[in-house]
Protein backbone atom coordinates (compact mmCIF):
# COMPACT_ATOMS: atom_id res chain seq x y z
CA UNK A 1 0.00 0.00 0.00
CA UNK A 2 1.38 3.41 -0.99
CA UNK A 3 3.09 5.38 1.75
CA UNK A 4 1.00 8.44 0.86
CA UNK A 5 -2.18 6.47 1.51
CA UNK A 6 -0.88 5.14 4.82
CA UNK A 7 -0.07 8.70 5.85
CA UNK A 8 -3.60 9.82 4.93
CA UNK A 9 -5.10 7.01 7.01
CA UNK A 10 -2.81 7.90 9.91
CA UNK A 11 -4.05 11.46 9.71
CA UNK A 12 -7.64 10.20 9.83
CA UNK A 13 -7.25 7.67 12.66
CA UNK A 14 -4.03 8.48 14.48
CA UNK A 15 -1.15 6.07 15.18
CA UNK A 16 -3.30 3.79 17.38
CA UNK A 17 -5.79 3.32 14.54
CA UNK A 18 -3.50 2.09 11.75
CA UNK A 19 -1.52 -1.16 11.65
CA UNK A 20 0.63 -1.64 8.56
CA UNK A 21 3.85 -3.29 9.75
CA UNK A 22 4.05 -6.84 8.28
CA UNK A 23 4.74 -8.56 11.60
CA UNK A 24 1.75 -6.92 13.32
CA UNK A 25 -0.54 -7.77 10.42
CA UNK A 26 0.00 -11.49 11.05
CA UNK A 27 -2.48 -11.41 13.94
CA UNK A 28 -5.27 -10.53 11.52
CA UNK A 29 -4.71 -13.04 8.71
CA UNK A 30 -7.58 -15.35 9.73
CA UNK A 31 -10.53 -15.73 12.05
CA UNK A 32 -11.38 -18.95 13.92
CA UNK A 33 -11.19 -20.89 10.63
CA UNK A 34 -7.40 -21.02 10.73
CA UNK A 35 -7.16 -23.20 7.62
CA UNK A 36 -7.73 -20.10 5.48
CA UNK A 37 -5.19 -17.29 5.81
CA UNK A 38 -4.52 -14.07 3.95
CA UNK A 39 -2.58 -11.13 5.34
CA UNK A 40 -4.37 -7.78 4.88
CA UNK A 41 -2.49 -4.82 3.43
CA UNK A 42 -3.52 -2.64 6.34
CA UNK A 43 -5.66 -2.93 9.50
CA UNK A 44 -7.70 0.11 10.49
CA UNK A 45 -9.17 0.59 13.97
CA UNK A 46 -11.61 3.51 14.11
CA UNK A 47 -12.83 4.82 17.45
CA UNK A 48 -16.16 6.32 16.35
CA UNK A 49 -18.73 6.12 13.58
CA UNK A 50 -17.34 9.35 12.17
CA UNK A 51 -13.81 7.94 11.99
CA UNK A 52 -15.12 4.78 10.33
CA UNK A 53 -17.01 6.85 7.74
CA UNK A 54 -13.95 9.00 7.05
CA UNK A 55 -11.86 5.87 6.55
CA UNK A 56 -14.41 4.27 4.24
CA UNK A 57 -14.50 7.38 2.05
CA UNK A 58 -10.74 7.12 1.56
CA UNK A 59 -10.90 3.40 0.74
CA UNK A 60 -13.85 3.96 -1.62
CA UNK A 61 -11.90 6.60 -3.53
CA UNK A 62 -8.99 4.17 -3.88
CA UNK A 63 -11.31 1.23 -4.77
CA UNK A 64 -9.77 -0.93 -2.03
CA UNK A 65 -11.72 -4.00 -0.84
CA UNK A 66 -12.80 -3.93 2.81
CA UNK A 67 -13.39 -6.72 5.32
CA UNK A 68 -14.93 -5.97 8.71
CA UNK A 69 -13.81 -7.80 11.85
CA UNK A 70 -15.14 -7.99 15.37
CA UNK A 71 -13.08 -10.18 17.70
CA UNK A 72 -12.10 -12.74 15.05
CA UNK A 73 -13.95 -15.56 16.83
CA UNK A 74 -15.97 -16.45 13.73
CA UNK A 75 -15.60 -20.01 12.47
CA UNK A 76 -16.51 -19.81 8.78
CA UNK A 77 -13.81 -17.53 7.35
CA UNK A 78 -16.12 -14.52 7.28
CA UNK A 79 -13.35 -12.23 8.53
CA UNK A 80 -10.58 -13.71 6.37
CA UNK A 81 -8.91 -10.71 4.67
CA UNK A 82 -8.82 -10.23 0.92
CA UNK A 83 -5.56 -9.95 -0.98
CA UNK A 84 -4.68 -6.29 -1.40
CA UNK A 85 -7.52 -5.27 0.89
CA UNK A 86 -8.03 -3.39 4.13
CA UNK A 87 -9.42 -4.88 7.30
CA UNK A 88 -11.49 -2.62 9.55
CA UNK A 89 -11.62 -3.85 13.14
CA UNK A 90 -13.78 -2.62 15.98
CA UNK A 91 -11.53 -3.39 18.95
CA UNK A 92 -11.44 0.31 19.92
CA UNK A 93 -15.22 0.84 19.68
CA UNK A 94 -16.18 -0.71 23.03
CA UNK A 95 -18.46 1.86 24.67
CA UNK A 96 -21.87 1.03 26.11
CA UNK A 97 -23.56 4.26 25.05
CA UNK A 98 -26.85 3.88 26.91
CA UNK A 99 -28.80 1.42 29.04
CA UNK A 100 -32.46 2.43 29.00
CA UNK A 101 -34.07 0.65 31.93
CA UNK A 102 -37.60 1.94 31.38
CA UNK A 103 -37.81 0.83 27.74
CA UNK A 104 -35.47 -2.15 28.18
CA UNK A 105 -32.89 -1.51 25.50
CA UNK A 106 -29.23 -0.59 25.22
CA UNK A 107 -27.16 1.27 22.63
CA UNK A 108 -23.62 0.02 22.16
CA UNK A 109 -20.68 0.42 19.84
CA UNK A 110 -19.99 -2.55 17.62
CA UNK A 111 -16.87 -3.65 19.48
CA UNK A 112 -18.60 -4.19 22.83
CA UNK A 113 -17.95 -7.76 24.02
CA UNK A 114 -21.14 -9.79 24.36
CA UNK A 115 -20.74 -10.62 28.04
CA UNK A 116 -19.82 -7.01 28.89
CA UNK A 117 -23.23 -5.91 27.67
CA UNK A 118 -24.98 -8.27 30.07
CA UNK A 119 -22.66 -7.17 32.89
CA UNK A 120 -23.65 -3.56 32.19
CA UNK A 121 -27.35 -4.46 32.19
CA UNK A 122 -27.52 -6.90 35.10
CA UNK A 123 -27.25 -4.19 37.76
CA UNK A 124 -30.61 -2.98 36.42
CA UNK A 125 -32.21 -6.44 36.55
CA UNK A 126 -31.83 -6.93 32.77
CA UNK A 127 -29.73 -9.05 30.43
CA UNK A 128 -28.93 -9.55 26.74
CA UNK A 129 -30.20 -13.00 25.78
CA UNK A 130 -28.11 -14.27 22.80
CA UNK A 131 -25.05 -15.92 24.35
CA UNK A 132 -22.62 -17.58 21.90
CA UNK A 133 -20.10 -20.01 23.36
CA UNK A 134 -17.48 -17.34 22.62
CA UNK A 135 -19.53 -14.89 24.71
CA UNK A 136 -16.53 -13.77 26.76
CA UNK A 137 -14.67 -12.68 23.60
CA UNK A 138 -17.06 -12.14 20.67
CA UNK A 139 -18.49 -8.69 19.91
CA UNK A 140 -22.02 -7.47 19.35
CA UNK A 141 -21.04 -6.23 15.87
CA UNK A 142 -19.71 -9.65 14.93
CA UNK A 143 -22.87 -11.24 16.32
CA UNK A 144 -24.93 -8.97 14.07
CA UNK A 145 -22.86 -9.90 11.01
CA UNK A 146 -23.31 -13.64 11.56
CA UNK A 147 -26.74 -13.63 13.29
CA UNK A 148 -25.07 -15.57 16.08
CA UNK A 149 -26.89 -18.00 18.32
CA UNK A 150 -25.98 -19.66 21.60
CA UNK A 151 -27.35 -22.11 24.16
CA UNK A 152 -30.16 -19.86 25.40
CA UNK A 153 -31.39 -19.05 21.90
CA UNK A 154 -33.58 -22.15 22.17
CA UNK A 155 -36.00 -19.99 24.15
CA UNK A 156 -34.96 -16.44 23.32
CA UNK A 157 -34.04 -16.71 19.63
CA UNK A 158 -30.88 -15.74 17.75
CA UNK A 159 -29.40 -12.26 17.43
CA UNK A 160 -31.88 -10.97 14.85
CA UNK A 161 -34.75 -11.13 17.36
CA UNK A 162 -32.93 -8.75 19.67
CA UNK A 163 -31.68 -6.02 17.32
CA UNK A 164 -33.86 -2.92 17.35
CA UNK A 165 -31.70 -0.55 15.32
CA UNK A 166 -28.36 0.01 13.61
CA UNK A 167 -26.06 2.78 12.51
CA UNK A 168 -24.37 1.58 9.33
CA UNK A 169 -21.39 2.98 7.44
CA UNK A 170 -21.89 2.15 3.77
CA UNK A 171 -19.32 1.32 1.11
CA UNK A 172 -18.88 4.97 0.07
CA UNK A 173 -18.57 6.27 3.63
CA UNK A 174 -22.11 7.57 3.89
CA UNK A 175 -23.91 6.84 7.17
CA UNK A 176 -27.31 5.13 7.27
CA UNK A 177 -29.02 5.67 10.63
CA UNK A 178 -31.62 2.99 11.30
CA UNK A 179 -31.83 3.64 15.02
CA UNK A 180 -35.22 3.85 16.69
CA UNK A 181 -37.36 5.81 16.26
CA UNK A 182 -35.93 6.62 12.84
CA UNK A 183 -36.42 3.08 11.50
CA UNK A 184 -39.79 2.84 9.75
CA UNK A 185 -41.61 -0.31 10.88
CA UNK A 186 -44.00 0.02 7.93
CA UNK A 187 -41.27 0.13 5.28
CA UNK A 188 -38.59 -2.34 4.28
CA UNK A 189 -37.11 -4.17 7.25
CA UNK A 190 -33.56 -3.06 6.53
CA UNK A 191 -32.40 -3.90 10.03
CA UNK A 192 -33.67 -7.47 9.68
CA UNK A 193 -32.08 -7.73 6.25
CA UNK A 194 -28.73 -6.47 7.51
CA UNK A 195 -28.44 -8.91 10.44
CA UNK A 196 -26.66 -12.00 9.15
CA UNK A 197 -25.42 -10.33 5.95
CA UNK A 198 -21.83 -11.29 6.83
CA UNK A 199 -20.30 -7.87 6.24
CA UNK A 200 -21.41 -7.53 2.61
CA UNK A 201 -23.88 -4.65 3.07
CA UNK A 202 -21.91 -2.26 5.23
CA UNK A 203 -20.28 -1.89 8.64
CA UNK A 204 -22.56 -1.64 11.68
CA UNK A 205 -20.87 0.76 14.10
CA UNK A 206 -23.64 1.39 16.66
CA UNK A 207 -26.31 -1.12 17.63
CA UNK A 208 -29.53 -0.84 19.60
CA UNK A 209 -30.41 -4.12 21.31
CA UNK A 210 -33.40 -5.40 23.23
CA UNK A 211 -32.81 -6.30 26.85
CA UNK A 212 -35.00 -8.73 28.79
CA UNK A 213 -35.73 -8.92 32.52
CA UNK A 214 -33.60 -11.24 34.61
CA UNK A 215 -35.86 -14.20 35.50
CA UNK A 216 -37.02 -14.64 39.09
CA UNK A 217 -35.83 -18.26 39.14
CA UNK A 218 -33.23 -20.11 37.07
CA UNK A 219 -32.63 -23.84 37.53
CA UNK A 220 -29.94 -25.95 35.84
CA UNK A 221 -29.95 -29.74 35.58
CA UNK A 222 -27.36 -32.20 34.33
CA UNK A 223 -28.81 -35.51 33.09
CA UNK A 224 -26.23 -38.28 32.76
CA UNK A 225 -26.53 -40.99 30.12
CA UNK A 226 -24.67 -44.17 29.26
CA UNK A 227 -25.78 -43.82 25.63
CA UNK A 228 -25.53 -40.81 23.29
CA UNK A 229 -28.52 -41.97 21.24
CA UNK A 230 -30.67 -41.98 24.37
CA UNK A 231 -29.69 -38.38 25.17
CA UNK A 232 -30.65 -37.35 21.62
CA UNK A 233 -33.99 -39.17 21.93
CA UNK A 234 -34.69 -37.39 25.22
CA UNK A 235 -34.35 -34.05 23.43
CA UNK A 236 -36.64 -35.18 20.60
CA UNK A 237 -39.20 -36.24 23.22
CA UNK A 238 -38.97 -32.88 24.96
CA UNK A 239 -39.60 -31.05 21.69
CA UNK A 240 -42.51 -33.34 20.86
CA UNK A 241 -43.90 -32.61 24.33
CA UNK A 242 -43.78 -28.86 23.58
CA UNK A 243 -41.58 -28.18 26.57
CA UNK A 244 -39.76 -24.85 26.57
CA UNK A 245 -36.64 -24.78 28.72
CA UNK A 246 -34.28 -21.93 27.97
CA UNK A 247 -31.47 -24.30 26.94
CA UNK A 248 -30.98 -27.96 25.93
CA UNK A 249 -27.33 -28.88 25.29
CA UNK A 250 -25.60 -32.22 24.73
CA UNK A 251 -21.93 -33.09 25.29
CA UNK A 252 -20.58 -36.51 24.34
CA UNK A 253 -17.89 -38.61 26.07
CA UNK A 254 -14.87 -37.23 24.19
CA UNK A 255 -16.02 -33.66 24.87
CA UNK A 256 -16.56 -34.43 28.55
CA UNK A 257 -13.08 -35.90 28.87
CA UNK A 258 -11.50 -32.89 27.15
CA UNK A 259 -13.40 -30.43 29.34
CA UNK A 260 -12.59 -32.27 32.57
CA UNK A 261 -8.88 -32.33 31.67
CA UNK A 262 -8.86 -28.57 31.10
CA UNK A 263 -9.21 -25.37 33.10
CA UNK A 264 -12.94 -25.49 32.27
CA UNK A 265 -13.50 -28.64 34.38
CA UNK A 266 -17.15 -28.55 35.46
CA UNK A 267 -17.61 -31.81 37.34
CA UNK A 268 -19.09 -33.72 34.39
CA UNK A 269 -18.80 -37.50 35.04
CA UNK A 270 -15.93 -38.79 32.90
CA UNK A 271 -17.51 -42.24 32.57
CA UNK A 272 -20.71 -40.91 30.97
CA UNK A 273 -21.29 -41.42 27.24
CA UNK A 274 -23.25 -38.14 27.16
CA UNK A 275 -24.68 -35.46 29.40
CA UNK A 276 -27.74 -33.32 28.75
CA UNK A 277 -27.44 -29.81 30.19
CA UNK A 278 -30.88 -28.29 30.78
CA UNK A 279 -31.85 -24.86 32.01
CA UNK A 280 -35.28 -23.43 32.76
CA UNK A 281 -36.21 -19.93 33.86
CA UNK A 282 -39.27 -17.98 34.97
CA UNK A 283 -41.38 -18.12 38.10
CA UNK A 284 -41.03 -21.08 40.48
CA UNK A 285 -44.24 -22.57 39.08
CA UNK A 286 -43.10 -22.15 35.46
CA UNK A 287 -39.70 -23.67 36.13
CA UNK A 288 -41.10 -26.71 37.90
CA UNK A 289 -43.76 -27.17 35.20
CA UNK A 290 -40.90 -27.38 32.66
CA UNK A 291 -38.40 -29.46 34.61
CA UNK A 292 -40.73 -32.09 36.08
CA UNK A 293 -41.67 -33.59 32.69
CA UNK A 294 -38.08 -33.21 31.49
CA UNK A 295 -36.87 -35.28 34.43
CA UNK A 296 -39.47 -37.92 33.60
CA UNK A 297 -38.37 -37.99 29.95
CA UNK A 298 -34.71 -38.31 30.89
CA UNK A 299 -35.43 -41.19 33.26
CA UNK A 300 -37.60 -42.89 30.66
CA UNK A 301 -34.74 -42.65 28.15
CA UNK A 302 -32.32 -44.23 30.57
CA UNK A 303 -30.62 -41.38 32.42
CA UNK A 304 -28.67 -42.92 35.29
CA UNK A 305 -28.60 -39.73 37.32
CA UNK A 306 -30.00 -36.20 37.21
CA UNK A 307 -28.09 -33.57 39.13
CA UNK A 308 -29.36 -30.12 40.06
CA UNK A 309 -27.03 -27.15 40.41
CA UNK A 310 -27.23 -26.31 44.12
CA UNK A 311 -25.90 -22.76 43.86
CA UNK A 312 -25.27 -19.95 41.42
CA UNK A 313 -21.57 -20.81 41.45
CA UNK A 314 -22.25 -24.44 40.53
CA UNK A 315 -24.58 -23.34 37.75
CA UNK A 316 -21.90 -21.03 36.36
CA UNK A 317 -19.35 -23.84 36.49
CA UNK A 318 -21.61 -26.21 34.53
CA UNK A 319 -22.00 -23.55 31.85
CA UNK A 320 -18.30 -22.68 31.88
CA UNK A 321 -17.62 -26.30 30.94
CA UNK A 322 -20.07 -26.13 28.05
CA UNK A 323 -18.87 -22.78 26.76
CA UNK A 324 -15.24 -23.72 27.17
CA UNK A 325 -15.65 -27.01 25.29
CA UNK A 326 -14.22 -25.75 22.00
CA UNK A 327 -11.12 -24.42 23.74
CA UNK A 328 -10.75 -27.65 25.71
CA UNK A 329 -10.42 -29.59 22.46
CA UNK A 330 -6.80 -28.44 22.42
CA UNK A 331 -6.30 -31.34 24.83
CA UNK A 332 -7.01 -33.72 21.93
CA UNK A 333 -5.13 -32.09 19.03
CA UNK A 334 -3.62 -28.68 18.21
CA UNK A 335 -6.34 -27.71 15.70
CA UNK A 336 -10.12 -27.91 15.61
CA UNK A 337 -12.62 -27.85 12.77
CA UNK A 338 -16.05 -26.87 14.11
CA UNK A 339 -18.90 -27.79 11.80
CA UNK A 340 -22.20 -25.92 12.12
CA UNK A 341 -25.24 -27.62 10.63
CA UNK A 342 -28.90 -27.72 11.58
CA UNK A 343 -30.93 -30.92 11.46
CA UNK A 344 -34.61 -31.74 11.95
CA UNK A 345 -34.91 -32.39 15.67
CA UNK A 346 -36.72 -35.67 15.05
CA UNK A 347 -33.53 -36.86 13.32
CA UNK A 348 -30.98 -35.91 15.97
CA UNK A 349 -30.02 -39.50 16.72
CA UNK A 350 -29.44 -40.58 13.13
CA UNK A 351 -27.54 -37.48 12.01
CA UNK A 352 -25.27 -37.40 15.05
CA UNK A 353 -24.56 -41.06 14.32
CA UNK A 354 -23.96 -40.26 10.64
CA UNK A 355 -21.45 -37.53 11.51
CA UNK A 356 -19.62 -39.88 13.85
CA UNK A 357 -19.54 -42.62 11.22
CA UNK A 358 -18.19 -40.28 8.53
CA UNK A 359 -15.37 -39.14 10.81
CA UNK A 360 -14.56 -42.70 11.84
CA UNK A 361 -14.37 -43.78 8.21
CA UNK A 362 -11.88 -40.95 7.60
CA UNK A 363 -9.88 -42.01 10.68
CA UNK A 364 -10.55 -38.71 12.42
CA UNK A 365 -11.32 -37.80 16.04
CA UNK A 366 -14.80 -36.30 16.28
CA UNK A 367 -16.49 -34.95 19.41
CA UNK A 368 -20.12 -33.88 19.57
CA UNK A 369 -21.21 -30.85 21.60
CA UNK A 370 -24.27 -29.03 20.34
CA UNK A 371 -27.39 -26.93 20.82
CA UNK A 372 -29.64 -29.97 20.86
CA UNK A 373 -32.86 -28.04 21.39
CA UNK A 374 -32.31 -26.13 18.15
CA UNK A 375 -31.08 -29.16 16.23
CA UNK A 376 -27.87 -27.14 15.73
CA UNK A 377 -25.08 -29.73 15.58
CA UNK A 378 -21.40 -28.90 16.09
CA UNK A 379 -19.39 -31.97 15.09
CA UNK A 380 -15.88 -31.03 16.24
CA UNK A 381 -13.01 -32.64 14.35
CA UNK A 382 -9.64 -32.44 16.13
CA UNK A 383 -6.62 -32.51 13.82
CA UNK A 384 -3.16 -31.13 13.09
CA UNK A 385 -3.07 -28.69 10.18
CA UNK A 386 0.65 -29.44 9.67
CA UNK A 387 -0.45 -32.84 8.35
CA UNK A 388 -1.64 -32.21 4.77
CA UNK A 389 -3.28 -35.62 4.44
CA UNK A 390 -5.21 -35.14 7.68
CA UNK A 391 -6.37 -31.70 6.52
CA UNK A 392 -7.62 -33.31 3.29
CA UNK A 393 -9.59 -35.89 5.27
CA UNK A 394 -11.05 -33.23 7.57
CA UNK A 395 -12.37 -31.24 4.60
CA UNK A 396 -13.75 -34.37 2.95
CA UNK A 397 -15.53 -35.33 6.18
CA UNK A 398 -17.03 -31.86 6.61
CA UNK A 399 -18.26 -31.93 3.01
CA UNK A 400 -19.92 -35.31 3.53
CA UNK A 401 -21.55 -34.18 6.77
CA UNK A 402 -23.05 -31.12 5.09
CA UNK A 403 -24.39 -33.17 2.20
CA UNK A 404 -25.96 -35.76 4.51
CA UNK A 405 -27.59 -33.03 6.61
CA UNK A 406 -29.03 -31.17 3.62
CA UNK A 407 -30.34 -34.44 2.14
CA UNK A 408 -32.15 -35.08 5.44
CA UNK A 409 -33.91 -31.70 5.27
CA UNK A 410 -31.38 -29.73 7.30
CA UNK A 411 -29.49 -26.49 6.75
CA UNK A 412 -25.85 -25.50 6.20
CA UNK A 413 -25.54 -23.17 9.17
CA UNK A 414 -27.30 -22.31 12.36
CA UNK A 415 -25.09 -19.52 13.70
CA UNK A 416 -21.54 -19.56 12.33
CA UNK A 417 -22.43 -18.24 8.88
CA UNK A 418 -21.42 -19.37 5.40
CA UNK A 419 -18.33 -17.23 4.81
CA UNK A 420 -15.78 -19.14 2.78
CA UNK A 421 -16.29 -22.47 4.52
CA UNK A 422 -19.70 -23.39 3.11
CA UNK A 423 -19.88 -21.12 0.08
CA UNK A 424 -19.68 -23.87 -2.52
CA UNK A 425 -22.53 -25.75 -0.83
CA UNK A 426 -25.05 -22.92 -1.13
CA UNK A 427 -26.16 -24.49 -4.42
CA UNK A 428 -27.33 -27.55 -2.48
CA UNK A 429 -29.93 -25.39 -0.76
CA UNK A 430 -30.65 -22.54 -3.20
CA UNK A 431 -31.47 -22.53 -6.91
CA UNK A 432 -29.51 -20.28 -9.28
CA UNK A 433 -32.42 -17.82 -9.38
CA UNK A 434 -32.31 -17.56 -5.59
CA UNK A 435 -28.58 -16.89 -5.64
CA UNK A 436 -28.94 -14.24 -8.35
CA UNK A 437 -31.60 -12.52 -6.24
CA UNK A 438 -29.15 -12.45 -3.35
CA UNK A 439 -26.58 -10.86 -5.66
CA UNK A 440 -29.10 -8.20 -6.69
CA UNK A 441 -29.75 -7.31 -3.06
CA UNK A 442 -26.04 -7.18 -2.36
CA UNK A 443 -25.48 -4.80 -5.31
CA UNK A 444 -28.20 -2.49 -3.97
CA UNK A 445 -26.08 -2.01 -0.84
CA UNK A 446 -22.60 -2.26 -2.37
CA UNK A 447 -22.65 -1.69 -6.15
CA UNK A 448 -18.90 -2.29 -6.59
CA UNK A 449 -18.79 -5.49 -4.53
CA UNK A 450 -15.95 -4.16 -2.37
CA UNK A 451 -17.36 -5.18 1.01
CA UNK A 452 -16.22 -8.64 2.10
CA UNK A 453 -15.91 -9.83 -1.52
CA UNK A 454 -15.92 -13.50 -2.34
CA UNK A 455 -17.89 -14.61 0.73
CA UNK A 456 -21.23 -16.33 1.22
CA UNK A 457 -22.54 -16.38 -2.38
CA UNK A 458 -20.86 -18.79 -4.84
CA UNK A 459 -18.65 -17.05 -7.36
CA UNK A 460 -20.60 -18.50 -10.30
CA UNK A 461 -23.63 -16.51 -9.12
CA UNK A 462 -21.83 -13.19 -8.56
CA UNK A 463 -18.79 -13.28 -10.78
CA UNK A 464 -17.45 -9.90 -9.73
CA UNK A 465 -16.72 -11.25 -6.25
CA UNK A 466 -13.40 -12.78 -5.45
CA UNK A 467 -12.22 -14.71 -2.44
CA UNK A 468 -9.60 -16.92 -0.94
CA UNK A 469 -11.54 -20.16 -1.36
CA UNK A 470 -11.18 -23.37 0.58
CA UNK A 471 -8.00 -25.40 0.20
CA UNK A 472 -8.32 -28.58 -1.81
C-alpha positions, -999 to 999 in steps of 0.1 A, spaced: 0 0 0 14 34 -10 31 54 17 10 84 9 -22 65 15 -9 51 48 -1 87 58 -36 98 49 -51 70 70 -28 79 99 -40 115 97 -76 102 98 -73 77 127 -40 85 145 -11 61 152 -33 38 174 -58 33 145 -35 21 118 -15 -12 116 6 -16 86 38 -33 98 41 -68 83 47 -86 116 18 -69 133 -5 -78 104 0 -115 110 -25 -114 139 -53 -105 115 -47 -130 87 -76 -154 97 -105 -157 120 -114 -189 139 -112 -209 106 -74 -210 107 -72 -232 76 -77 -201 55 -52 -173 58 -45 -141 40 -26 -111 53 -44 -78 49 -25 -48 34 -35 -26 63 -57 -29 95 -77 1 105 -92 6 140 -116 35 141 -128 48 174 -162 63 164 -187 61 136 -173 94 122 -138 79 120 -151 48 103 -170 68 77 -139 90 70 -119 59 66 -144 43 42 -145 74 21 -107 71 16 -109 34 7 -138 40 -16 -119 66 -35 -90 42 -39 -113 12 -48 -98 -9 -20 -117 -40 -8 -128 -39 28 -134 -67 53 -149 -60 87 -138 -78 118 -151 -80 154 -131 -102 177 -121 -127 151 -139 -156 168 -160 -164 137 -156 -200 125 -165 -198 88 -138 -175 74 -161 -145 73 -134 -122 85 -106 -137 64 -89 -107 47 -88 -102 9 -56 -100 -10 -47 -63 -14 -75 -53 9 -80 -34 41 -94 -49 73 -115 -26 95 -116 -38 131 -138 -26 160 -115 -34 190 -114 3 199 -152 8 197 -162 -7 230 -185 19 247 -219 10 261 -236 43 251 -268 39 269 -288 14 290 -325 24 290 -341 7 319 -376 19 314 -378 8 277 -355 -22 282 -329 -15 255 -292 -6 252 -272 13 226 -236 0 222 -207 4 198 -200 -26 176 -169 -36 195 -186 -42 228 -180 -78 240 -211 -98 244 -207 -106 280 -198 -70 289 -232 -59 277 -250 -83 301 -227 -72 329 -236 -36 322 -274 -45 322 -275 -69 351 -272 -42 378 -306 -30 364 -322 -64 365 -318 -69 328 -297 -91 304 -289 -95 267 -302 -130 258 -281 -143 228 -251 -159 244 -226 -176 219 -201 -200 234 -175 -173 226 -195 -149 247 -165 -138 268 -147 -127 236 -171 -121 207 -185 -87 199 -220 -75 193 -210 -62 159 -197 -96 149 -229 -112 163 -249 -90 141 -229 -99 110 -233 -136 116 -267 -136 133 -251 -156 161 -269 -180 183 -260 -197 216 -273 -221 242 -302 -199 254 -314 -190 219 -336 -221 222 -360 -200 241 -350 -164 233 -340 -167 196 -309 -157 178 -294 -123 174 -319 -110 148 -348 -111 174 -329 -88 197 -317 -60 173 -339 -29 174 -317 -5 153 -284 0 136 -261 28 125 -244 16 93 -214 30 74 -219 22 38 -193 13 11 -189 50 1 -186 63 36 -221 76 39 -239 68 72 -273 51 73 -290 57 106 -316 30 113 -318 36 150 -352 39 167 -374 58 163 -359 66 128 -364 31 115 -398 28 98 -416 -3 109 -440 0 79 -413 1 53 -386 -23 43 -371 -42 72 -336 -31 65 -324 -39 100 -337 -75 97 -321 -77 63 -287 -65 75 -284 -89 104 -267 -120 91 -254 -103 59 -218 -113 68 -203 -79 62 -214 -75 26 -239 -47 31 -219 -23 52 -203 -19 86 -226 -16 117 -209 8 141 -236 14 167 -263 -11 176 -295 -8 196 -304 -41 213 -334 -54 232 -328 -63 269 -350 -87 288 -357 -89 325 -336 -112 346 -359 -142 355 -370 -146 391 -358 -183 391 -332 -201 371 -326 -238 375 -299 -259 358 -300 -297 356 -274 -322 343 -288 -355 331 -262 -383 328 -265 -410 301 -247 -442 293 -258 -438 256 -255 -408 233 -285 -420 212 -307 -420 244 -297 -384 252 -307 -374 216 -340 -392 219 -347 -374 252 -343 -341 234 -366 -352 206 -392 -362 232 -390 -329 250 -396 -311 217 -425 -333 209 -439 -326 243 -438 -289 236 -416 -282 266 -398 -248 266 -366 -248 287 -343 -219 280 -315 -243 269 -310 -280 259 -273 -289 253 -256 -322 247 -219 -331 253 -206 -365 243 -179 -386 261 -149 -372 242 -160 -337 249 -166 -344 285 -131 -359 289 -115 -329 271 -134 -304 293 -126 -323 326 -89 -323 317 -89 -286 311 -92 -254 331 -129 -255 323 -135 -286 344 -171 -285 355 -176 -318 373 -191 -337 344 -188 -375 350 -159 -388 329 -175 -422 326 -207 -409 310 -213 -414 272 -232 -381 272 -247 -355 294 -277 -333 287 -274 -298 302 -309 -283 308 -318 -249 320 -353 -234 328 -362 -199 339 -393 -180 350 -414 -181 381 -410 -211 405 -442 -226 391 -431 -221 355 -397 -237 361 -411 -267 379 -438 -272 352 -409 -274 327 -384 -295 346 -407 -321 361 -417 -336 327 -381 -332 315 -369 -353 344 -395 -379 336 -384 -380 299 -347 -383 309 -354 -412 333 -376 -429 307 -347 -426 281 -323 -442 306 -306 -414 324 -287 -429 353 -286 -397 373 -300 -362 372 -281 -336 391 -294 -301 401 -270 -272 404 -272 -263 441 -259 -228 439 -253 -200 414 -216 -208 415 -223 -244 405 -246 -233 378 -219 -210 364 -194 -238 365 -216 -262 345 -220 -235 319 -183 -227 319 -176 -263 309 -201 -261 280 -189 -228 268 -152 -237 272 -157 -270 253 -142 -257 220 -111 -244 237 -108 -276 257 -104 -296 225 -68 -284 224 -63 -313 248 -70 -337 219 -51 -321 190 -36 -287 182 -63 -277 157 -101 -279 156 -126 -279 128 -161 -269 141 -189 -278 118 -222 -259 121 -252 -276 106 -289 -277 116 -309 -309 115 -346 -317 119 -349 -324 157 -367 -357 150 -335 -369 133 -310 -359 160 -300 -395 167 -294 -406 131 -275 -375 120 -253 -374 151 -246 -411 143 -240 -403 106 -215 -375 115 -196 -399 138 -195 -426 112 -182 -403 85 -154 -391 108 -146 -427 118 -144 -438 82 -119 -409 76 -99 -420 107 -106 -387 124 -113 -378 160 -148 -363 163 -165 -349 194 -201 -339 196 -212 -309 216 -243 -290 203 -274 -269 208 -296 -300 209 -329 -280 214 -323 -261 182 -311 -292 162 -279 -271 157 -251 -297 156 -214 -289 161 -194 -320 151 -159 -310 162 -130 -326 143 -96 -324 161 -66 -325 138 -32 -311 131 -31 -287 102 6 -294 97 -4 -328 83 -16 -322 48 -33 -356 44 -52 -351 77 -64 -317 65 -76 -333 33 -96 -359 53 -111 -332 76 -124 -312 46 -138 -344 30 -155 -353 62 -170 -319 66 -183 -319 30 -199 -353 35 -215 -342 68 -231 -311 51 -244 -332 22 -260 -358 45 -276 -330 66 -290 -312 36 -303 -344 21 -321 -351 54 -339 -317 53 -314 -297 73 -295 -265 67 -258 -255 62 -255 -232 92 -273 -223 124 -251 -195 137 -215 -196 123 -224 -182 89 -214 -194 54 -183 -172 48 -158 -191 28 -163 -225 45 -197 -234 31 -199 -211 1 -197 -239 -25 -225 -257 -8 -250 -229 -11 -262 -245 -44 -273 -275 -25 -299 -254 -8 -306 -225 -32 -315 -225 -69 -295 -203 -93 -324 -178 -94 -323 -176 -56 -286 -169 -56 -289 -142 -83 -316 -125 -62 -291 -124 -33 -266 -109 -57 -291 -82 -67 -297 -73 -31 -260 -72 -24 -255 -48 -53 -282 -25 -40 -261 -20 -8 -226 -23 -24 -226 -17 -62 -189 -23 -66 -188 -55 -45 -160 -42 -24 -174 -52 10 -162 -86 21 -159 -98 -15 -159 -135 -23 -179 -146 7 -212 -163 12 -225 -164 -24 -209 -188 -48 -186 -171 -74 -206 -185 -103 -236 -165 -91 -218 -132 -86 -188 -133 -108 -175 -99 -97 -167 -113 -63 -134 -128 -54 -122 -147 -24 -96 -169 -9 -115 -202 -14 -112 -234 6 -80 -254 2 -83 -286 -18 
